[in-house]
Amino acid sequence: MNQVLPVMALSTVARWWRSPSRALPAGPVAGGLRMVMLPAMVPIPLPGTASGRLTSRFGPWRTSASGLLVAVAGFLGMALSLDGPNYPVLLGSLVVWGGGIGVLAPGIVTAGMRVVPGSPGAASGAGNTSRQAGGAMGVALFGAVAGPPAGSSFAHQVGILMWVCATVFLLAAVVCFLPADPPGERQA
């Protein structure tokens, strides 16, 4: 899940936003408005330092859960904005989602590095590979489920996918809050 759902969601919203059926005027302003990726991507690096401090203080799982919960709010806003369309809500939701992913990432990376403490290169490589593979699978899966952007049910399908993403992220946040045995004390 590392990057599957986020990339799936963004690619689907981007396809919806750029759909020929969207009644946005042509020109530079419309082109800027159609840059769905920009409002979602700009906030991702911004909470990095604060998230690192939160990870040091509260641990990677609680920090990850916090990021997941913020991203849930973004997914819900995206889902609710698709019926309108309500562009300010969509753009705000993308910013909130990006901020949540920005809080999530340092916690997840820290947790991954702790799994293989003697081999940081292996842990980093596994994390990077999962992000790349997850992104590719996410785009393919969301594209298959949502269908063609010009289709009559595309916005509805994207809305359902946003609700699914919010639910999965919420469940992941709950799992992050569950107590875990330290590695040396696990029961066989």
C-alpha positions in Angstrom: 0.0 0.0 0.0 3.1 2.2 0.3 2.3 4.1 -2.9 -0.4 2.2 -4.6 -3.5 4.2 -3.4 -1.9 7.6 -3.5 -0.8 7.3 -7.1 -4.0 5.6 -8.1 -6.0 8.4 -6.6 -4.0 11.2 -8.1 -3.9 9.7 -11.6 -7.6 9.2 -11.6 -8.4 12.7 -10.4 -6.0 14.0 -12.9 -7.7 12.1 -15.7 -11.1 13.3 -14.5 -9.9 16.9 -14.3 -8.4 16.8 -17.8 -11.4 15.0 -19.3 -12.8 16.5 -22.5 -16.2 16.7 -20.8 -14.9 19.2 -18.2 -16.3 22.6 -19.1 -13.2 24.7 -18.4 -12.3 27.5 -20.8 -9.1 27.2 -22.8 -6.1 29.4 -22.0 -3.2 29.7 -19.5 -5.5 30.0 -16.4 -7.4 26.9 -17.4 -4.2 25.1 -18.1 -3.0 26.0 -14.6 -6.2 24.9 -13.0 -6.0 21.6 -14.7 -2.6 21.0 -13.1 -4.1 18.6 -10.5 -0.7 17.2 -9.6 0.7 20.6 -8.6 -1.5 21.3 -5.6 -1.1 17.7 -4.4 2.7 17.5 -4.9 3.8 20.9 -3.5 2.8 20.2 0.1 4.5 16.7 0.3 8.0 17.9 1.2 6.8 20.8 3.5 6.1 18.8 6.7 9.2 16.7 6.3 11.3 18.3 9.1 8.3 18.4 11.5 7.4 14.9 10.6 10.9 13.7 11.3 10.7 15.4 14.8 7.3 13.8 15.4 8.7 10.4 14.4 11.6 10.8 16.9 9.2 11.8 19.6 6.2 9.6 19.1 7.6 6.8 16.9 7.2 5.9 13.2 3.8 4.2 13.6 2.0 7.0 15.4 3.4 9.6 13.0 2.4 7.4 10.0 -1.1 7.1 11.5 -1.3 10.9 11.8 -0.3 11.3 8.2 -2.8 8.7 7.1 -5.6 10.4 8.9 -4.8 13.8 7.3 -4.7 12.0 3.9 -8.2 10.5 4.7 -9.5 14.0 5.0 -8.0 14.8 1.6 -9.6 11.8 0.0 -13.0 12.6 1.5 -12.8 16.2 0.2 -11.8 14.9 -3.3 -14.8 12.5 -3.3 -17.2 15.2 -2.2 -15.9 17.7 -4.8 -16.4 15.5 -7.8 -20.2 15.7 -7.8 -20.2 19.5 -8.1 -17.6 20.1 -9.5 -16.3 22.2 -6.7 -12.9 23.3 -7.7 -11.9 25.2 -4.5 -12.8 22.1 -2.4 -10.9 19.8 -4.8 -7.8 22.0 -4.8 -7.9 22.3 -1.0 -8.4 18.6 -0.6 -5.4 17.9 -2.9 -3.3 20.2 -0.7 -4.5 18.4 2.5 -3.9 15.0 0.9 -0.3 16.1 -0.1 0.3 17.3 3.5 -0.8 14.0 4.9 1.4 12.0 2.6 4.3 14.4 3.6 3.7 13.4 7.3 3.3 9.8 6.4 6.5 9.3 4.4 9.2 9.9 7.1 7.4 7.6 9.5 7.1 4.8 6.9 10.8 5.2 5.9 11.9 5.1 9.5 9.9 2.0 10.2 11.3 0.3 7.1 14.9 1.2 8.1 14.3 -0.3 11.5 13.2 -3.6 10.0 16.6 -4.2 8.5 18.9 -2.2 10.8 22.2 -3.7 9.5 21.4 -3.1 5.9 20.1 0.4 5.3 20.7 0.1 1.5 18.5 -3.0 1.3 15.7 -1.3 3.3 16.0 1.8 1.2 16.0 -0.2 -2.1 13.0 -2.2 -1.0 11.1 0.9 -0.1 11.9 2.6 -3.4 11.0 -0.5 -5.4 7.7 -0.8 -3.6 6.9 2.9 -4.3 7.7 2.5 -8.0 5.8 -0.8 -8.4 2.9 0.4 -6.3 2.6 3.5 -8.4 2.5 1.6 -11.6 0.0 -0.9 -10.3 -2.1 1.9 -8.8 -2.4 3.8 -12.1 -3.3 0.6 -13.9 -5.9 -0.5 -11.3 -7.6 2.9 -11.0 -7.6 3.4 -14.7 -9.3 0.0 -15.2 -11.9 0.6 -12.5 -12.7 4.3 -13.4 -12.9 3.7 -17.1 -12.5 6.3 -19.9 -12.5 9.9 -18.7 -15.1 10.8 -21.3 -17.5 8.1 -20.0 -20.7 9.1 -18.4 -19.9 7.3 -15.1 -16.3 8.3 -14.8 -16.8 11.0 -12.1 -19.0 8.7 -10.1 -16.5 5.8 -10.3 -13.7 8.2 -9.3 -15.8 9.3 -6.3 -16.2 5.7 -5.2 -12.5 5.1 -5.6 -11.8 8.1 -3.3 -14.1 6.6 -0.7 -12.3 3.3 -1.0 -8.9 5.0 -0.6 -10.2 6.9 2.5 -11.4 3.6 4.0 -8.2 1.8 3.3 -6.1 4.7 4.7 -8.4 4.8 7.8 -7.9 1.1 8.4 -4.1 1.5 7.9 -4.1 4.3 10.5 -6.0 2.0 13.0 -3.4 -0.7 12.4 -0.6 1.8 13.0 -2.1 2.6 16.4 -2.2 -1.1 17.5 0.4 -2.1 20.0 3.3 -4.2 18.7 5.7 -6.4 20.5 9.3 -5.3 20.3 11.2 -7.5 17.8 13.1 -9.4 20.6 9.9 -10.2 22.5 7.6 -11.7 19.8 5.8 -14.8 20.6 6.5 -17.8 18.3 
